[in-house]
């Protein structure tokens, strides 16, 4: 019997579920942000936060697409997951969601609500990519915390953009 952590076929239902959920969340986020677009545009730092929320909730959709490519070699999938993790890390943590003192968010809030989930997302993708390529360190099991972090992190960012800016 093949360990499910290294059997991509065993992850198809997971991929279908996270892809559908991610697309639905992203659609709702776009509609909800359009309702508050004036408030979001009023603050210089909120459009990048909105972009980070959208990228974060869409990342499980990209993961699902990669998992659902038929007959893909483990090395190819691993490389794609590593590159996705690195790209998301650069875009999210390096460009969109950097901590800037004095922006209505303490360093602790930023770490817990923003960089923590984004770090788990990007790190989980890199570890899953290395794991499936090398058939080691837990393989695709790293996708579960990555996806959970994406959903929680993106939803947290969306909450700020939809509710907190109106307070």
C-alpha positions as CSV (number, residue, x, y, z in Angstrom):
1,X,0.0,0.0,0.0
2,X,1.3,3.5,-0.9
3,X,1.3,6.1,1.8
4,X,-1.4,8.7,1.0
5,X,1.0,11.6,1.8
6,X,2.9,10.7,-1.4
7,X,0.0,9.5,-3.6
8,X,-1.2,12.5,-5.5
9,X,-4.3,10.6,-6.6
10,X,-5.4,10.4,-3.0
11,X,-5.5,14.2,-2.8
12,X,-8.0,14.7,-5.7
13,X,-11.1,15.1,-3.4
14,X,-9.1,17.5,-1.2
15,X,-8.2,19.5,-4.3
16,X,-11.7,19.7,-5.6
17,X,-13.0,20.8,-2.2
18,X,-10.4,23.5,-1.7
19,X,-10.6,24.7,-5.2
20,X,-14.4,25.2,-5.0
21,X,-14.3,26.8,-1.5
22,X,-11.4,29.1,-2.6
23,X,-13.3,30.3,-5.7
24,X,-16.4,30.9,-3.7
25,X,-14.6,32.9,-1.0
26,X,-12.7,34.9,-3.6
27,X,-16.0,35.8,-5.3
28,X,-17.6,36.8,-2.1
29,X,-14.6,38.9,-1.2
30,X,-14.6,40.7,-4.5
31,X,-18.3,41.6,-4.1
32,X,-17.9,42.6,-0.5
33,X,-14.8,44.8,-1.3
34,X,-16.7,46.5,-4.0
35,X,-19.3,47.6,-1.4
36,X,-16.6,49.3,0.7
37,X,-14.4,50.5,-2.2
38,X,-14.5,54.1,-1.1
39,X,-13.4,53.3,2.4
40,X,-10.6,51.0,1.1
41,X,-9.3,53.7,-1.2
42,X,-9.4,56.3,1.5
43,X,-6.4,54.8,3.2
44,X,-3.1,54.5,1.3
45,X,-2.3,51.0,2.8
46,X,-5.7,49.3,2.4
47,X,-5.6,48.6,-1.4
48,X,-2.5,46.4,-0.9
49,X,-4.2,44.8,2.1
50,X,-7.2,44.0,-0.1
51,X,-4.9,42.6,-2.8
52,X,-3.2,40.4,-0.2
53,X,-6.5,39.1,1.1
54,X,-7.6,38.2,-2.5
55,X,-4.2,36.5,-3.3
56,X,-4.4,34.6,0.0
57,X,-7.9,33.2,-0.5
58,X,-7.2,32.4,-4.2
59,X,-4.0,30.4,-3.4
60,X,-5.9,27.2,-2.5
61,X,-7.5,27.4,-6.0
62,X,-4.0,27.4,-7.6
63,X,-3.0,24.5,-5.3
64,X,-6.0,22.6,-6.4
65,X,-5.3,23.2,-10.1
66,X,-1.7,21.9,-9.6
67,X,-3.0,18.8,-7.8
68,X,-5.5,18.1,-10.5
69,X,-3.1,18.0,-13.4
70,X,-3.4,14.4,-14.6
71,X,-0.4,12.1,-14.6
72,X,2.0,14.8,-13.4
73,X,5.4,13.5,-12.2
74,X,6.1,14.1,-8.5
75,X,9.1,16.1,-9.3
76,X,7.1,18.5,-11.5
77,X,4.4,18.9,-8.9
78,X,7.0,19.4,-6.3
79,X,8.7,22.1,-8.3
80,X,5.4,23.9,-9.0
81,X,4.5,23.9,-5.3
82,X,7.9,25.2,-4.3
83,X,7.8,27.9,-6.9
84,X,4.2,28.8,-5.9
85,X,5.3,29.0,-2.2
86,X,8.3,31.2,-3.0
87,X,6.2,33.5,-5.3
88,X,3.4,33.9,-2.7
89,X,6.0,34.6,-0.1
90,X,7.6,37.3,-2.2
91,X,4.2,38.8,-3.3
92,X,2.5,38.6,0.1
93,X,5.2,39.2,2.7
94,X,7.6,41.1,0.5
95,X,5.3,43.4,-1.3
96,X,1.6,43.5,-0.2
97,X,1.5,42.7,3.5
98,X,4.6,44.3,5.0
99,X,4.5,45.6,8.5
100,X,4.5,49.4,8.6
101,X,4.4,51.0,12.1
102,X,1.6,53.4,12.7
103,X,-0.9,51.8,10.3
104,X,-3.6,50.9,12.9
105,X,-2.0,47.6,13.5
106,X,0.5,46.6,16.2
107,X,3.4,44.4,15.5
108,X,1.7,41.6,17.4
109,X,-1.5,42.0,15.4
110,X,0.5,42.0,12.2
111,X,2.4,38.8,13.2
112,X,-0.7,36.9,14.4
113,X,-3.2,38.0,11.8
114,X,-1.0,38.6,8.7
115,X,2.5,37.3,8.6
116,X,1.9,34.2,10.7
117,X,-0.8,32.7,8.4
118,X,1.0,33.9,5.3
119,X,4.2,32.3,6.6
120,X,2.4,29.0,7.2
121,X,0.9,29.1,3.7
122,X,4.2,29.8,1.9
123,X,6.3,27.5,4.2
124,X,3.7,24.7,3.9
125,X,3.8,24.9,0.1
126,X,7.6,24.8,0.0
127,X,7.7,21.8,2.4
128,X,5.0,20.0,0.5
129,X,6.9,20.6,-2.8
130,X,10.2,19.3,-1.3
131,X,8.3,16.4,0.4
132,X,6.5,15.1,-2.7
133,X,9.7,15.5,-4.9
134,X,11.8,13.6,-2.4
135,X,9.1,11.2,-1.1
136,X,10.1,12.5,2.4
137,X,9.2,14.8,5.3
138,X,5.5,14.2,5.1
139,X,4.9,14.8,1.4
140,X,1.6,16.5,0.6
141,X,0.5,16.5,4.3
142,X,2.0,20.0,4.5
143,X,-0.8,21.2,2.2
144,X,-3.4,20.9,5.0
145,X,-1.9,23.6,7.3
146,X,-1.0,25.7,4.3
147,X,-4.7,25.7,3.1
148,X,-6.0,26.3,6.6
149,X,-3.7,29.3,7.0
150,X,-4.8,30.7,3.6
151,X,-8.5,30.5,4.5
152,X,-8.0,31.9,8.0
153,X,-5.5,34.5,7.0
154,X,-7.5,35.7,4.0
155,X,-10.7,35.7,6.0
156,X,-9.1,37.8,8.7
157,X,-7.9,40.3,6.1
158,X,-11.3,40.4,4.6
159,X,-12.9,41.1,8.0
160,X,-10.7,44.1,8.5
161,X,-11.6,45.4,5.0
162,X,-15.3,44.8,5.4
163,X,-16.1,45.5,9.0
164,X,-13.2,47.1,10.9
165,X,-12.8,50.0,8.4
166,X,-16.4,51.1,9.2
167,X,-15.7,51.4,12.9
